[in-house]
């Protein structure tokens, strides 16, 4: 898909077919996330690829019972790794750059999924500690986003967006 077509086709999908993601698709998505820019190229984040039905159910429950997380065959959980960024950038690295690194990687993964013809939805509403427990992740990682990915069982309509004149300020 051409880049701007990918941007136009990306929608939040919350209903998935019971088909697994191909290993080559997962690899391509993870490689795209790995190519995301990061502060000082530290890549201060970790990605958990969750395919286990029990773990996906635990994530859905940790995310305010958003059941589509259990339905999707793959949930990628992006966790900021503050101490990795803090080594070079101190408090700003820990509090901001690691968070930015994780979110940019998630955005790249989401666009890669769209380019592969898959549906996805970004989830940020969850209990961090319950997500950590579902993943078996250490306390020094901060869950930032869950990206559900699968073969869409729906085609959501485009959502309204703010007008550029309300969003952009030229100086």
N, C-alpha and C positions, 0 to 999 in steps of 0.2 A: 504494500500500500504506500502511496505517496504520503509524505509527512503531514501535510495539511489535511489530507483526507483522514488520516489517523486521528488528528485532533478533532475533526468534525464528527467522526463516528464513535468517539469515546462517550459512553453513557454509563451511569450507575446501574448495574444489573443485579437484581436481588432474587432471581429465580433461575436455577441451573438444571440442565439435563443430567441424568445419572451416567455420564460418560467420563472416563478418566482423562486427564491431560496426558498427552504423549510425552515421553521422556525428552525428546528433542525440543519440544515446545518449552518445557520447564527449563531446560538448559539455556535456550535462547533468552528466556525472560530473565534468568539469573545473570547471564552474561551482560544483558542490557543494564541491569541494576548495578553491576560491577563497574560499568563504564561511566556511571554518573559522576559529575564533579564533586569534589569534597575539599574541605578546608585543609590546605597543606598536603593534599593527597593522602591524608591519614585514614580515610574511610572508617571513621569512628562510629561504626554501627555493626550489628550482626543481623543476619536474616535467618529465621526459622521457617523451613518449608514443612508445612503440616499436612500430611495426607491421611494419617490415622483417623478413622471415624470417631474413636473415643476422644482423641485430643481435639478434633474439630468441634465436637459437641461441647467439650469443656470451654473452648474459646467462645462458642455461641452463648453459653450461659454466663461467662465472664463479661460478655459484651451486651449486657442488658437483654438477654434472650433473643438476640437477633439470629433467628433460626437459619437464615440463608448461609451463615458461616459453617454450619454443620452440613448443609446441603451441597455446597460447592465442593468439588473434589480436591481442591487445593486452597489452603490459606497460607499466605506469606505474612509472617510477623516481622516487622522492622523494629529493631531495638537500638536506641542510641547507646553509645559506649562512651560516656562522659570522661572517664579516666584516661582513655586513649587520646582524646583531643586535649585534655588538660595538661598532658606532658609538654606540649609545645605552646599552648595558648592560655594556660591558666584557667581562671574562673570563666572567662568569656567562652573559651573552647568547651568547657564542661557544660555550661548552661545554655549555650546557643549553637555553636558550630556542630557539635555532635548531633543535636536535634535536626539541624539543617541537613547534615549529611544523610541521616536516615530518611528524611522526607523526600529529598531529591532522588535518592535511590528508589524509593517506593513509586514516585512519579514515573521514573524511567521504566520500572517493571510494569506499571499500569498501561503505559503507552505501548510497550512491547507486546503485552497481551492483546491489546486492540489490533495491533498490526498483524498478529497471528490469527485474527478472526475470533478471538475469545472474548468473553464478557468478564467484567470485574467490577468491584465496588470497594472503595476506600472506607474503612471503619475507624473512627477515632474515639467513639463512645464505648469505654470499657473500664473495668476495675483493673488497674495495673498489677496489683498483687495477685489477683486470680489468674491473669494472663501469664504472669511469671510462673506460677505454680503449674499451670497447664502445660507449659513448655519445659519445665524443669530448669528455667533460666536463673543465673545467679543474680543476687541483689544489686550488683553494680551495673546491670543493664536496665534501661528504661524503655519499656514497650511504648512505641510512638504511634504505630499504625498497623492495622491488619488489612491485608488486601485479599479478598475472596476472588478466586479465579476459576472459571469453568466455561463450558459450552452453554451459551445463553439459551434459556427456555422462554425468553421474552425479548421484545424489541422495544425498549422504553422510548417514549417520545422525547425530543429535545426539551430541555428545561429553559425557561427564560433566563437571560443573562442581563446584567446591567449594561446600559449604553456606555460606549467608550467615553462620551463627553462627561458622564458622571463618575468615571473611574480614573481617567488619565488627566494629569495636570501638566501642562506645558509651561516651562519656565524659560 
